Amino acid sequence: MRRAVVTGAATAAGVVLLLSLKPHGATGPAPVISSGGTGSSGAAGSSGTGSSGTAAGASDATAGPSGSPTAPATGGSGGTGGTGGTGGTRKVTGDAVNTRYGPVQVEVTLAGSRIAAVDVVKYPTEDRRDREINSSALPLLNQEAIAAQSAGIDVVSGATFTSDGYVRSLQSALDRAGR
């Protein structure tokens, strides 16, 4: 009898825990968190200036999670100079890196070979705490990346998973850009 009560309680607890899990990404698009380096201070990806900004924003809107390899090819086609350092401004989108709380993806604006701006186009926004943490952590990560001119930056305390995803996405964008 005692075993049946324990088994029933454990089963009920397991069902409650299983039903409390929520899938990521059901809340709609999050606003882009920008470093504001090149005048792209809008809340949507399509508000950038110039034809390459519009093309990159349009490819982000249609790319989706599995389409991220297509987005950098469109955004990176504006600056075909590669690592020459004398090319114009171009945008390169990094991989969407899955973290414990949701995907993180960045778009780097390069002026020649220097990082001019970093926009976070995808980040966890599932609940209030995600939004609270990311609203303060992502601007700090953007500032650190621009100051360091690389992906070798420190994580933000309290946003370890998001910081790790940010660094990995930033590094993939820099690798695609040939840096």
Disulfide bonds with the S-S distance in Angstrom:
none
